[in-house]
């Protein structure tokens, strides 16, 4: 039904999974530069692949941007992708079930290079959870008579590991005292009182109206949270800027797109001013990886990274993030 609706608007039936076909609808190349459907400069780009030649994106962030602008095709495609993901997850349930209609997922403790457990048939770590459809899928899992089904997750696990590895005393102290780490970071970065940041966040969560000062406290906390988690996964200023909807400066250098985000870079700098040991640790671990081509977990598990010294920038950068 969604495919038919899109076809009516576009005037033809297209493959909604084809980025090339979608790009023809959402973008056009004019006067030596790409413009979106509203004749604005392109805001979201593909990663560029091996050649580094980026093109306008039709990924989820780009589609959300167009949907917020009021573009009906983008909203329909987002709904289509959500339904497709859920269908792909549930359509094998009958094959996975035993004679009693029960599913026995297979856990693999050595399958993922990161050392995490993985799960298959079905992947219990990737069950849709958002919205009415996600709730419906989760309701399908019913424990046997007399049994209990437990769903659990780690609390700020990456931040805790980073605090330990970097020996970041302020962060360790906040975690040990069970404080809201992101509010603590915002307070230290912006020169605010910790209790005021926490109070503003609680007020926001309650749905109450916020004063301009409280909105600013919540904004700083949100930004510091994004920086903290992002740095654990090697986020850069531009990716952070896109995530927080900050201005991106674009230029073409030798035929390739170059992007900068001064505000995103400033946020990262502010974070490192608060947590100097994390800045030091990230630099040191990259140097160690370059020299040894591996890193290790707390338990001593090796993660080998032979790509860390690749001559290809995108391969080297991926290894650095890992």
N, C-alpha and C positions, 0 to 999 in steps of 0.2 A: 504493500500500500504506500509506503514511504517513497519507494522508487518511482511509482506512478505519479505521486504528487510532485516530486522533483522534475520529472519529465514534462509535466504540464507547464511548470514555470519556465523551464529552460527551452521548451519547444522540441526536445528530442530525448530519447532514452540513452543514458550513459552508464558506464560502470562506476558506481560510487566509490569503489576501492582504487580507482585509477587516479593517481595524483596528477598525471599529465593532462587528463581530460578535465579534472576539476580546476587546474591552473588556468586553462583556457577561459573558464567562466569568471574566475575571481580576479584575474590579472591581465594586463596588457603592457606591451613594450612600446614606449613612445619617446621620441627625441633622445634616444640613447639611454633611457632609464626605465626601470619597471615601476608601474603604478598599479594600485589596487582598483577594485570596482568603483570606488568613490573618488578616483583620481588622486589619492593620497600616496606619498612615498611608501614603499613596502616596509611593513613593520616586522614581519616574521620571515626568516629565511631557513632553507634546509641546511644541514650540516656541511654539505659540499662533497662528501665522499673522498676517494683517494686523490682526485685532482684538485680538491679544495675549491672547485667552482660552484658557488652557492646559487640557488634559484629560489624564487618565492615559494613559501611553504603552504601546504594545505593540511598541516598537522592540527592537532586539537587546540593548541593555543591560538593559531590563526583563525580557525573556525569559530572559536568562542568570541574572538574579537569581532568578526563579521556578524555573528548572531546578536551581540550586544548593540551593534549598529542598526539592527533591525532587518538584516538580510534573511529572508525566510528559508532559502536554500541551505544556508549554513546551519540553521536550527534543525532542519530535517535530516541533514547528514550526520550531525552530532547524535540525534536520536537513533538513526540507522546504525551507527557504529556501536552505540550502547547495546542495542538489541542483538547485533551480530556477535558481540563479545559474550553475552549471556547465552545465546543459542549454542555457540561453539563450546561453552563450558558444560552445558547440561545435556547435549544431544547424545553423549556417549554413556550416560548413566545406565540405560538398560543393558549395555554390554558389560559394564563394570559390576553390576549387581549379581549376587549369587542366587540360588534357587529360592531363598527366603526374602529376596528383595533387598538384601542388605549389601552395603558397599564396604570393601576392605581396601583402603588406600595403602599403597606401598611406600614406605619411608626409606630413603636412601641417605645414609650418613656420610658417604664419600663422593657423592655425585657432583656437588658444587665446588668449584675451585676456591671459593671463599671460606669453606669449612662449615657452612650452614647445612642443615638437613634440607633435603628436597623431598617432594611428595608427588606421586603420579597415580593416575587411574582411580579417582580424579586427583587433581592438584588441590589439596585441602588448604594450601597457603595462598590460594588465589581465588577464593570464593567471592563472587560479587556481593557487595554489602550496602551500596548506596541506593536510596530511593525505594519505591514500592516493589520494583522487580527484584532488587537485591535482597530485600526482606523476604520476598516470596521464595527465592532460591535457598536462602538460609533455613527457611521453615521446612524444607524437604528433608533436612538431616535430623532424624529422630532417634535418640538412643534406645537400645534394647531395654526390655522390662528389667527394672532393678539396677540399671546402669545410668551413669551421668556423663553428659558430654561437656567437656571443659574447653573454653576458648580463652587463650591468654596471649599477651604481648609484652614485650620489654618496655620499661619506662625510660625514655631518653637514653637508650643503651649507648648510641654512638658518642653522645656527649660525655658519658661516664668514662668510656674507654679513652677518649681523647684527653680528658682531665688527668687520668692516671698516667698515660704514656708521656704527656708533656709536663707532668709534675706541676700543673697549674694550680697553685695553692688557693686562690680566690674561688675558682670553680669547684675544687674539691671540698672546700669549706661550705659553699652554698649547697652542694649535693648532700653532704654529711648532715647538715642542719635541716634538710628537707625543705629548703626554700625553693621558690619558683625561680629556676635558673635564668630564664629569659627576662624576667622582671629585674633580676639582679644585674644582668648584663646591661640592660637598658639604663638602669640607674647609674651604673658606673660609667657608661659611655657618654651619657647626656648630662651628668652632674645632678641627677634627680634623687629624691628620697625613695628608697626601696618600697616603703609602706605605701607611698602615694601611687607608685606604678601598679602595685598589686591591687589597691583599692579601685583604680580606674579599670583594670582588666575585669575584676569581679562585677563592677557596675555594668560594663559592656555586656558581659555574659548573661546578666540578669535581664537585659533588654531595656534598661532604663536609659534615659537621655543623658548625653555627655556634654560637659562644658568644652569649649575650645582647648583648654589646657589638658583636660582628660583625654580628648581625642588625640592630642599630640603625644601624650604618654603612651597610649595604645599603639599609635603608629610607630613610634621608636621601638617599642617592645616587639612588634610584628617584624620590623626590619632586622633587628638584632637576632631574632629567632631564625629568620631565613638565612642570615649570614652564618650563624653558628652551625646549623645542620648542613648548609651548602658547602662550607669549607671542609667538612669531613669527607665530602665526595669530590673535592677538587673544583668547586664552582669558581668561575671567573667573573669579572666585573660585568661583562656584557650579558651573560646568562642570568646573573643575579638581577641586573636591570630589567630584563624581560620579565622575570618572575614577579618583580615588584612594580612593573609598569613605569619604569624610569626612562627619561629621554636617552635615546641612543644616537650618537654621532656616526654618520656613515660617510665613507669616501671610497673612490675607486683608485687603487694603486696597482699599476702594471696590469690592468684588466681584471683585477680581483677586488672583491668587496672587502673593505677594512672597517671594522666597527670599534667604537670606544664608548664607554659609559662612565663619565667622570663621577657622577653621583654614586654609582655602584662601587667604584674604586675607593671613594671616600668612606663609604660604609665599612668596607673591608679594612681600611686603614684605622678607622675608629675602633673596630673590634680588636685589632692587633695591639692597639694602645692599651686596651684594658687587659688583654691576655697576651702579654709579650712572649711567654713561654710556648704558646701554641704557634705563634709566628716562627719562633726559633725551631720548634720541633718539625714543622712542615718542611722548612728549608733543609734541615739535617737529614730527614728521612728520604728526601729526594736525592740528596748527595749520596747517602748510603746505598740506595737502590741503583743509582748510576754505577757505583763502584762494584757492587756485588751481584746485581741483577736478580735480587730477591729481597723480600721483607718477611717478617715473622709476626705471628700473633702472640698474645700473652702466654699461651700454652706452648709456644715454640713451633707451631705449625708453619711450614714454609709456603709462601706464595711466590713462585718463580715468575720473573718478569723480564724475559730475554729481549722484549720489544722496547725496553726503556732507553736503549741507545740507538734506536732505529734512525736512519737518515730522513725518513718520512715524518714530517711534523705531526700529522694527525695520528699516526701510530704511536709515536713517542708521547704525545699528549695524553692519549688514552691510558697508556701504561702508568704515567705519572698520576693520573686521577685514581687509578686502581690502587 
